[in-house]
Amino acid sequence: MAQLSHDTLRDTVIDAILAVAPEADIDSLPPDRPWREPLEIDSFDFLNILVDLEKRLGVSVPESDYHELATLEGLIDYLKRRLPP
């Protein structure tokens, strides 16, 4: 997969979140703040989002790295680092 731009990767993440939580108000969420609680994403939804992102991007996230996904920017940056060049 070719390197994705930050905006394209952000759109992909948002699409994955909205696929699980269509009512989520992403626009009101600061990108550098925790995103799961304000969007009411529980553990099951979180795992579904990660599965969706793995299907879309081919990036698997080990449980030991979940702490890096606390903010939207953290999630995007993590995925960007893990994507093939």
The 8 nearest C-alpha neighbors of each residue, nearest first, counted from 0:
[[1, 2, 83, 82, 84, 56, 3, 57],
 [0, 2, 3, 84, 83, 82, 4, 56],
 [1, 3, 84, 0, 4, 83, 82, 79],
 [4, 2, 8, 7, 1, 5, 79, 6],
 [5, 3, 7, 6, 8, 2, 9, 79],
 [4, 6, 8, 7, 9, 3, 75, 79],
 [7, 5, 9, 8, 4, 10, 3, 11],
 [8, 6, 10, 4, 9, 5, 3, 11],
 [7, 9, 11, 5, 6, 10, 3, 4],
 [10, 8, 6, 12, 11, 7, 5, 13],
 [11, 9, 13, 7, 8, 12, 14, 6],
 [12, 10, 8, 14, 9, 13, 7, 15],
 [13, 11, 9, 15, 14, 10, 8, 16],
 [12, 14, 16, 10, 15, 11, 17, 9],
 [13, 15, 11, 17, 12, 16, 10, 18],
 [14, 16, 18, 12, 13, 17, 48, 51],
 [17, 15, 13, 19, 18, 14, 48, 20],
 [16, 18, 21, 20, 14, 19, 15, 13],
 [19, 17, 15, 16, 20, 21, 14, 48],
 [18, 20, 17, 16, 21, 44, 48, 15],
 [21, 19, 17, 22, 23, 18, 16, 40],
 [22, 20, 17, 23, 18, 19, 16, 24],
 [21, 23, 20, 24, 17, 38, 19, 25],
 [24, 22, 38, 20, 21, 25, 17, 16],
 [25, 23, 26, 27, 22, 38, 28, 21],
 [24, 26, 28, 27, 23, 13, 38, 29],
 [25, 27, 28, 24, 29, 23, 30, 13],
 [28, 26, 25, 24, 29, 30, 23, 37],
 [27, 29, 25, 26, 30, 34, 24, 32],
 [28, 30, 32, 31, 27, 26, 71, 34],
 [31, 29, 71, 72, 32, 28, 70, 34],
 [30, 32, 70, 29, 72, 71, 33, 73],
 [33, 31, 70, 29, 30, 34, 28, 71],
 [34, 32, 70, 69, 35, 31, 36, 71],
 [33, 35, 70, 37, 36, 38, 32, 71],
 [34, 36, 40, 38, 37, 39, 33, 41],
 [35, 37, 39, 38, 34, 40, 33, 41],
 [38, 36, 39, 34, 35, 33, 28, 40],
 [37, 39, 35, 36, 23, 40, 34, 24],
 [40, 38, 36, 37, 35, 41, 23, 20],
 [41, 39, 35, 38, 44, 36, 45, 42],
 [40, 42, 44, 43, 45, 39, 35, 36],
 [43, 41, 45, 44, 46, 40, 47, 35],
 [42, 44, 46, 45, 41, 47, 40, 48],
 [45, 43, 47, 41, 46, 42, 40, 48],
 [46, 44, 42, 48, 43, 47, 41, 40],
 [45, 47, 49, 43, 48, 44, 50, 42],
 [46, 48, 44, 50, 49, 45, 51, 43],
 [47, 49, 51, 45, 46, 50, 15, 16],
 [48, 50, 52, 46, 51, 47, 53, 45],
 [51, 49, 53, 47, 52, 48, 46, 54],
 [50, 52, 48, 54, 49, 53, 15, 47],
 [53, 51, 55, 49, 54, 50, 56, 48],
 [52, 54, 57, 58, 50, 56, 51, 59],
 [55, 53, 51, 52, 57, 56, 50, 58],
 [54, 56, 52, 53, 57, 51, 11, 58],
 [57, 55, 53, 58, 52, 54, 82, 0],
 [56, 58, 53, 54, 55, 59, 52, 82],
 [59, 57, 53, 56, 60, 81, 82, 78],
 [58, 60, 53, 61, 57, 49, 50, 52],
 [61, 59, 62, 58, 64, 49, 65, 53],
 [62, 60, 63, 64, 59, 65, 58, 49],
 [61, 63, 64, 65, 60, 66, 59, 46],
 [62, 64, 61, 65, 66, 60, 67, 68],
 [65, 63, 62, 66, 61, 67, 60, 68],
 [64, 66, 67, 62, 68, 63, 61, 60],
 [65, 67, 68, 64, 69, 63, 62, 73],
 [68, 66, 65, 64, 69, 73, 74, 77],
 [69, 67, 74, 73, 65, 66, 70, 71],
 [68, 70, 33, 67, 66, 73, 34, 71],
 [71, 69, 33, 73, 32, 72, 31, 34],
 [70, 72, 74, 30, 73, 75, 34, 31],
 [73, 71, 75, 74, 70, 30, 76, 31],
 [72, 74, 70, 76, 68, 71, 75, 67],
 [73, 75, 68, 71, 77, 72, 76, 70],
 [74, 76, 72, 78, 77, 73, 79, 71],
 [77, 75, 79, 73, 78, 74, 72, 80],
 [76, 78, 74, 80, 79, 75, 73, 81],
 [79, 77, 81, 75, 80, 76, 82, 74],
 [78, 80, 76, 82, 77, 81, 75, 8],
 [81, 79, 77, 78, 82, 76, 83, 75],
 [80, 82, 78, 79, 77, 83, 58, 59],
 [83, 81, 79, 80, 78, 84, 58, 2],
 [82, 84, 81, 0, 2, 1, 80, 79],
 [83, 2, 82, 1, 0, 81, 80, 3]]
